[in-house]
Amino acid sequence: MTVPQPSPDPNPVISQDESKTATSHPKGEPYLPGNIKIIAVEIKEKNSRSGYDLKISYPQIESPRTARERKFNLYVRKLIVNELNDFKAFCSKNRKYADGRERLMEYHMGTNYDVMYATPELLSINLTMESFTGYLNSDWYPISLNYDLKSGRPLKDLAALFKPRSTFLKAIASYCIDELMRRGLNCGSGGVGDEQWLRRGAEPKAENYRAWNLTRDGVQINFGEYQIGPGCLGLVSVVVPYEHIKGMLRSDVEWSPTLPSLLRTTRHNKPLQLTAQQHASQ
């Protein structure tokens, strides 16, 4: 796997007056040479009986040519189906309040995604889940879809990129903490975090670094809601430059000083819309 030349400053400072929602955090530039196409499959469903609506968008390889590409599509589809089944079961179970009154408030689940790295050898996609189940605000959480198309297996562990017994977690955590402190903990009128909260959520433990993606600029770490600060921060990402960690990368993860001339930076191609029934039949 070849890692391309990074672009300048993958972690711009965000003004404290700027909204820090799940879609406003700084991200590394996508690395999309264009030799594999990702399309969006969309599911839209409204169920008055169970009191929910769905607006789902998830990635699939367009016209998969190999068994491993088809396996990726199935892997993502199963993940989405499991999430939807859990959500629907929750909505049905909680159709009425404890006192017997019917719930009038409609629950919601939605997803969107960003393709961060897409080659015939590896896919790295940042999937964002959003759900509203009656609290003050929606809940947001990131799911990283990192998939090795050469072996036909998901890459769930960040350690897969690094040499055995390397101190990559300490290096990444140190960079993330310094970067987050540089940005500041104030999220406007919504509240202010504290350094202890940040350091606890970003300390070098594997569970703090489960959500990650590869980008043109480096390894993007995706922190969950409330992980490093109050909910008003939204979902926060930090891009750790390849230069910072290249000595720890596995020998087959090559850091390249050149970048292919063709770089396609569109978010994703034209979506394919399915009803929930069509999706279930696939």
Contacts in CASP RR format, 6 or more apart in sequence:
PFRMAT RR
TARGET T0000
AUTHOR 0000-0000-0000
METHOD contacts of the structure
MODEL  1
MTVPQPSPDPNPVISQDESKTATSHPKGEPYLPGNIKIIAVEIKEKNSRS
GYDLKISYPQIESPRTARERKFNLYVRKLIVNELNDFKAFCSKNRKYADG
RERLMEYHMGTNYDVMYATPELLSINLTMESFTGYLNSDWYPISLNYDLK
SGRPLKDLAALFKPRSTFLKAIASYCIDELMRRGLNCGSGGVGDEQWLRR
GAEPKAENYRAWNLTRDGVQINFGEYQIGPGCLGLVSVVVPYEHIKGMLR
SDVEWSPTLPSLLRTTRHNKPLQLTAQQHASQ
1 119 0 8 1.000
1 121 0 8 1.000
1 122 0 8 1.000
1 252 0 8 1.000
1 253 0 8 1.000
1 254 0 8 1.000
2 254 0 8 1.000
2 256 0 8 1.000
3 214 0 8 1.000
3 218 0 8 1.000
3 242 0 8 1.000
3 246 0 8 1.000
3 249 0 8 1.000
3 253 0 8 1.000
3 254 0 8 1.000
3 255 0 8 1.000
3 256 0 8 1.000
4 31 0 8 1.000
4 216 0 8 1.000
4 256 0 8 1.000
4 258 0 8 1.000
4 259 0 8 1.000
4 260 0 8 1.000
5 216 0 8 1.000
5 256 0 8 1.000
5 257 0 8 1.000
5 258 0 8 1.000
5 259 0 8 1.000
6 29 0 8 1.000
6 216 0 8 1.000
6 217 0 8 1.000
6 218 0 8 1.000
6 241 0 8 1.000
6 242 0 8 1.000
6 243 0 8 1.000
7 28 0 8 1.000
7 29 0 8 1.000
7 216 0 8 1.000
7 217 0 8 1.000
10 26 0 8 1.000
10 27 0 8 1.000
10 28 0 8 1.000
10 29 0 8 1.000
10 215 0 8 1.000
10 217 0 8 1.000
10 218 0 8 1.000
10 239 0 8 1.000
10 241 0 8 1.000
11 26 0 8 1.000
11 179 0 8 1.000
11 183 0 8 1.000
11 238 0 8 1.000
11 239 0 8 1.000
12 26 0 8 1.000
13 182 0 8 1.000
13 183 0 8 1.000
14 20 0 8 1.000
14 24 0 8 1.000
14 25 0 8 1.000
14 26 0 8 1.000
14 183 0 8 1.000
16 184 0 8 1.000
16 186 0 8 1.000
16 187 0 8 1.000
16 188 0 8 1.000
17 188 0 8 1.000
18 24 0 8 1.000
20 187 0 8 1.000
20 232 0 8 1.000
20 233 0 8 1.000
20 234 0 8 1.000
20 236 0 8 1.000
21 234 0 8 1.000
22 128 0 8 1.000
22 130 0 8 1.000
22 140 0 8 1.000
22 234 0 8 1.000
22 235 0 8 1.000
25 234 0 8 1.000
25 235 0 8 1.000
25 236 0 8 1.000
25 237 0 8 1.000
26 237 0 8 1.000
26 239 0 8 1.000
27 114 0 8 1.000
27 116 0 8 1.000
27 126 0 8 1.000
27 215 0 8 1.000
27 220 0 8 1.000
27 237 0 8 1.000
27 239 0 8 1.000
28 116 0 8 1.000
28 215 0 8 1.000
28 216 0 8 1.000
28 217 0 8 1.000
28 218 0 8 1.000
28 220 0 8 1.000
28 239 0 8 1.000
29 215 0 8 1.000
29 216 0 8 1.000
29 217 0 8 1.000
29 265 0 8 1.000
30 114 0 8 1.000
30 115 0 8 1.000
30 116 0 8 1.000
30 117 0 8 1.000
30 118 0 8 1.000
30 215 0 8 1.000
30 216 0 8 1.000
30 265 0 8 1.000
31 116 0 8 1.000
31 117 0 8 1.000
31 118 0 8 1.000
31 119 0 8 1.000
31 214 0 8 1.000
31 215 0 8 1.000
31 216 0 8 1.000
31 263 0 8 1.000
32 115 0 8 1.000
32 117 0 8 1.000
32 118 0 8 1.000
32 263 0 8 1.000
32 264 0 8 1.000
32 265 0 8 1.000
32 266 0 8 1.000
33 118 0 8 1.000
33 119 0 8 1.000
33 260 0 8 1.000
33 262 0 8 1.000
33 263 0 8 1.000
33 264 0 8 1.000
34 118 0 8 1.000
34 262 0 8 1.000
34 264 0 8 1.000
35 119 0 8 1.000
35 120 0 8 1.000
36 61 0 8 1.000
36 118 0 8 1.000
36 119 0 8 1.000
36 120 0 8 1.000
36 123 0 8 1.000
37 61 0 8 1.000
37 62 0 8 1.000
37 63 0 8 1.000
37 269 0 8 1.000
38 59 0 8 1.000
38 60 0 8 1.000
38 61 0 8 1.000
38 62 0 8 1.000
38 115 0 8 1.000
38 118 0 8 1.000
38 123 0 8 1.000
38 125 0 8 1.000
38 268 0 8 1.000
38 269 0 8 1.000
39 59 0 8 1.000
39 60 0 8 1.000
39 61 0 8 1.000
39 62 0 8 1.000
39 268 0 8 1.000
39 269 0 8 1.000
39 270 0 8 1.000
39 271 0 8 1.000
39 272 0 8 1.000
40 57 0 8 1.000
40 58 0 8 1.000
40 59 0 8 1.000
40 60 0 8 1.000
40 113 0 8 1.000
40 268 0 8 1.000
40 269 0 8 1.000
40 270 0 8 1.000
40 271 0 8 1.000
40 272 0 8 1.000
41 57 0 8 1.000
41 58 0 8 1.000
41 59 0 8 1.000
41 60 0 8 1.000
41 77 0 8 1.000
41 271 0 8 1.000
41 272 0 8 1.000
41 273 0 8 1.000
41 274 0 8 1.000
41 279 0 8 1.000
42 55 0 8 1.000
42 56 0 8 1.000
42 57 0 8 1.000
42 271 0 8 1.000
42 272 0 8 1.000
42 273 0 8 1.000
42 274 0 8 1.000
43 54 0 8 1.000
43 55 0 8 1.000
43 56 0 8 1.000
43 57 0 8 1.000
43 80 0 8 1.000
43 84 0 8 1.000
43 274 0 8 1.000
43 275 0 8 1.000
43 276 0 8 1.000
43 279 0 8 1.000
44 54 0 8 1.000
44 55 0 8 1.000
44 56 0 8 1.000
44 273 0 8 1.000
44 275 0 8 1.000
45 53 0 8 1.000
45 54 0 8 1.000
45 275 0 8 1.000
45 276 0 8 1.000
46 52 0 8 1.000
46 53 0 8 1.000
46 54 0 8 1.000
47 53 0 8 1.000
47 88 0 8 1.000
47 91 0 8 1.000
50 88 0 8 1.000
50 91 0 8 1.000
50 92 0 8 1.000
50 95 0 8 1.000
51 91 0 8 1.000
51 95 0 8 1.000
51 103 0 8 1.000
51 106 0 8 1.000
51 107 0 8 1.000
52 87 0 8 1.000
52 88 0 8 1.000
52 91 0 8 1.000
52 106 0 8 1.000
52 107 0 8 1.000
52 108 0 8 1.000
52 109 0 8 1.000
53 106 0 8 1.000
53 107 0 8 1.000
53 108 0 8 1.000
54 84 0 8 1.000
54 87 0 8 1.000
54 108 0 8 1.000
54 109 0 8 1.000
54 110 0 8 1.000
54 276 0 8 1.000
55 108 0 8 1.000
55 109 0 8 1.000
55 110 0 8 1.000
55 111 0 8 1.000
56 80 0 8 1.000
56 84 0 8 1.000
56 109 0 8 1.000
56 110 0 8 1.000
56 111 0 8 1.000
57 110 0 8 1.000
57 111 0 8 1.000
57 112 0 8 1.000
57 113 0 8 1.000
57 271 0 8 1.000
58 76 0 8 1.000
58 77 0 8 1.000
58 80 0 8 1.000
58 111 0 8 1.000
58 113 0 8 1.000
58 127 0 8 1.000
59 76 0 8 1.000
59 113 0 8 1.000
59 115 0 8 1.000
59 125 0 8 1.000
59 127 0 8 1.000
59 145 0 8 1.000
59 268 0 8 1.000
60 73 0 8 1.000
60 76 0 8 1.000
60 77 0 8 1.000
60 272 0 8 1.000
61 69 0 8 1.000
61 72 0 8 1.000
61 73 0 8 1.000
61 123 0 8 1.000
62 269 0 8 1.000
64 70 0 8 1.000
64 72 0 8 1.000
64 73 0 8 1.000
66 149 0 8 1.000
68 149 0 8 1.000
68 150 0 8 1.000
68 151 0 8 1.000
68 152 0 8 1.000
69 149 0 8 1.000
71 152 0 8 1.000
72 123 0 8 1.000
72 147 0 8 1.000
72 149 0 8 1.000
72 152 0 8 1.000
75 147 0 8 1.000
75 154 0 8 1.000
76 145 0 8 1.000
77 279 0 8 1.000
77 282 0 8 1.000
79 143 0 8 1.000
79 145 0 8 1.000
80 111 0 8 1.000
81 279 0 8 1.000
81 280 0 8 1.000
83 109 0 8 1.000
83 111 0 8 1.000
83 129 0 8 1.000
84 109 0 8 1.000
84 276 0 8 1.000
87 107 0 8 1.000
87 109 0 8 1.000
87 131 0 8 1.000
90 107 0 8 1.000
90 133 0 8 1.000
91 107 0 8 1.000
91 133 0 8 1.000
94 103 0 8 1.000
94 133 0 8 1.000
95 102 0 8 1.000
95 103 0 8 1.000
96 102 0 8 1.000
96 103 0 8 1.000
97 103 0 8 1.000
105 134 0 8 1.000
107 131 0 8 1.000
107 132 0 8 1.000
107 133 0 8 1.000
107 134 0 8 1.000
108 130 0 8 1.000
108 131 0 8 1.000
108 132 0 8 1.000
108 138 0 8 1.000
109 129 0 8 1.000
109 130 0 8 1.000
109 131 0 8 1.000
109 132 0 8 1.000
110 129 0 8 1.000
110 130 0 8 1.000
110 131 0 8 1.000
111 127 0 8 1.000
111 128 0 8 1.000
111 129 0 8 1.000
111 130 0 8 1.000
112 127 0 8 1.000
112 128 0 8 1.000
113 125 0 8 1.000
113 126 0 8 1.000
113 127 0 8 1.000
113 128 0 8 1.000
113 145 0 8 1.000
113 268 0 8 1.000
114 125 0 8 1.000
114 126 0 8 1.000
114 267 0 8 1.000
115 123 0 8 1.000
115 124 0 8 1.000
115 125 0 8 1.000
115 267 0 8 1.000
115 268 0 8 1.000
116 124 0 8 1.000
116 125 0 8 1.000
116 126 0 8 1.000
116 213 0 8 1.000
116 214 0 8 1.000
116 215 0 8 1.000
116 220 0 8 1.000
117 123 0 8 1.000
117 124 0 8 1.000
117 213 0 8 1.000
117 214 0 8 1.000
117 215 0 8 1.000
117 216 0 8 1.000
118 124 0 8 1.000
118 125 0 8 1.000
119 149 0 8 1.000
120 149 0 8 1.000
121 148 0 8 1.000
121 149 0 8 1.000
121 150 0 8 1.000
122 146 0 8 1.000
122 147 0 8 1.000
122 148 0 8 1.000
122 149 0 8 1.000
122 150 0 8 1.000
122 155 0 8 1.000
122 214 0 8 1.000
123 145 0 8 1.000
123 146 0 8 1.000
123 147 0 8 1.000
123 149 0 8 1.000
124 144 0 8 1.000
124 145 0 8 1.000
124 146 0 8 1.000
124 147 0 8 1.000
124 213 0 8 1.000
124 214 0 8 1.000
124 215 0 8 1.000
125 144 0 8 1.000
125 145 0 8 1.000
125 146 0 8 1.000
125 213 0 8 1.000
126 142 0 8 1.000
126 144 0 8 1.000
126 145 0 8 1.000
126 211 0 8 1.000
126 213 0 8 1.000
126 220 0 8 1.000
126 222 0 8 1.000
127 142 0 8 1.000
127 143 0 8 1.000
127 144 0 8 1.000
127 145 0 8 1.000
128 140 0 8 1.000
128 141 0 8 1.000
128 142 0 8 1.000
128 143 0 8 1.000
128 235 0 8 1.000
129 140 0 8 1.000
129 141 0 8 1.000
129 142 0 8 1.000
129 143 0 8 1.000
130 138 0 8 1.000
130 139 0 8 1.000
130 140 0 8 1.000
131 138 0 8 1.000
131 139 0 8 1.000
132 138 0 8 1.000
132 139 0 8 1.000
133 139 0 8 1.000
139 225 0 8 1.000
140 224 0 8 1.000
140 225 0 8 1.000
140 234 0 8 1.000
140 235 0 8 1.000
141 224 0 8 1.000
141 225 0 8 1.000
141 235 0 8 1.000
142 211 0 8 1.000
142 222 0 8 1.000
142 223 0 8 1.000
142 224 0 8 1.000
142 235 0 8 1.000
143 211 0 8 1.000
144 210 0 8 1.000
144 211 0 8 1.000
144 212 0 8 1.000
144 213 0 8 1.000
144 222 0 8 1.000
145 154 0 8 1.000
146 154 0 8 1.000
146 155 0 8 1.000
146 156 0 8 1.000
146 212 0 8 1.000
146 213 0 8 1.000
146 214 0 8 1.000
147 153 0 8 1.000
147 154 0 8 1.000
147 155 0 8 1.000
148 154 0 8 1.000
148 155 0 8 1.000
155 161 0 8 1.000
156 210 0 8 1.000
157 206 0 8 1.000
158 168 0 8 1.000
158 169 0 8 1.000
158 172 0 8 1.000
158 206 0 8 1.000
158 209 0 8 1.000
158 210 0 8 1.000
158 212 0 8 1.000
158 219 0 8 1.000
159 168 0 8 1.000
159 206 0 8 1.000
161 168 0 8 1.000
161 219 0 8 1.000
161 249 0 8 1.000
161 250 0 8 1.000
161 253 0 8 1.000
162 168 0 8 1.000
162 245 0 8 1.000
162 248 0 8 1.000
162 249 0 8 1.000
162 250 0 8 1.000
163 248 0 8 1.000
163 249 0 8 1.000
163 250 0 8 1.000
163 251 0 8 1.000
166 248 0 8 1.000
167 248 0 8 1.000
168 245 0 8 1.000
168 248 0 8 1.000
169 204 0 8 1.000
169 205 0 8 1.000
169 206 0 8 1.000
169 209 0 8 1.000
170 204 0 8 1.000
171 240 0 8 1.000
171 244 0 8 1.000
171 245 0 8 1.000
171 248 0 8 1.000
172 204 0 8 1.000
172 209 0 8 1.000
172 219 0 8 1.000
172 221 0 8 1.000
172 240 0 8 1.000
172 245 0 8 1.000
173 202 0 8 1.000
173 203 0 8 1.000
173 204 0 8 1.000
173 208 0 8 1.000
173 209 0 8 1.000
174 204 0 8 1.000
175 238 0 8 1.000
175 240 0 8 1.000
175 244 0 8 1.000
176 202 0 8 1.000
176 221 0 8 1.000
176 238 0 8 1.000
176 240 0 8 1.000
177 198 0 8 1.000
177 199 0 8 1.000
177 202 0 8 1.000
179 238 0 8 1.000
180 198 0 8 1.000
180 202 0 8 1.000
180 228 0 8 1.000
180 236 0 8 1.000
180 238 0 8 1.000
181 195 0 8 1.000
181 198 0 8 1.000
185 192 0 8 1.000
185 193 0 8 1.000
185 194 0 8 1.000
185 195 0 8 1.000
185 198 0 8 1.000
185 229 0 8 1.000
186 192 0 8 1.000
186 193 0 8 1.000
187 193 0 8 1.000
187 230 0 8 1.000
187 231 0 8 1.000
187 232 0 8 1.000
187 233 0 8 1.000
187 234 0 8 1.000
188 232 0 8 1.000
190 230 0 8 1.000
190 232 0 8 1.000
191 230 0 8 1.000
191 232 0 8 1.000
192 230 0 8 1.000
193 229 0 8 1.000
193 230 0 8 1.000
193 233 0 8 1.000
194 229 0 8 1.000
197 228 0 8 1.000
197 229 0 8 1.000
198 228 0 8 1.000
198 229 0 8 1.000
201 208 0 8 1.000
201 223 0 8 1.000
201 227 0 8 1.000
201 228 0 8 1.000
202 208 0 8 1.000
202 223 0 8 1.000
202 227 0 8 1.000
202 228 0 8 1.000
208 223 0 8 1.000
208 227 0 8 1.000
209 221 0 8 1.000
211 221 0 8 1.000
211 222 0 8 1.000
211 223 0 8 1.000
211 224 0 8 1.000
212 219 0 8 1.000
212 220 0 8 1.000
212 221 0 8 1.000
212 222 0 8 1.000
213 219 0 8 1.000
213 220 0 8 1.000
213 222 0 8 1.000
214 220 0 8 1.000
215 239 0 8 1.000
216 259 0 8 1.000
216 263 0 8 1.000
217 239 0 8 1.000
217 241 0 8 1.000
217 242 0 8 1.000
218 239 0 8 1.000
218 240 0 8 1.000
218 241 0 8 1.000
218 242 0 8 1.000
219 239 0 8 1.000
219 240 0 8 1.000
219 242 0 8 1.000
219 245 0 8 1.000
220 237 0 8 1.000
220 238 0 8 1.000
220 239 0 8 1.000
220 240 0 8 1.000
221 237 0 8 1.000
221 238 0 8 1.000
221 239 0 8 1.000
221 240 0 8 1.000
222 235 0 8 1.000
222 236 0 8 1.000
222 237 0 8 1.000
223 235 0 8 1.000
223 236 0 8 1.000
223 237 0 8 1.000
223 238 0 8 1.000
224 235 0 8 1.000
224 236 0 8 1.000
225 231 0 8 1.000
225 233 0 8 1.000
225 234 0 8 1.000
225 235 0 8 1.000
227 236 0 8 1.000
228 236 0 8 1.000
242 249 0 8 1.000
242 255 0 8 1.000
243 255 0 8 1.000
246 255 0 8 1.000
249 255 0 8 1.000
274 282 0 8 1.000
END
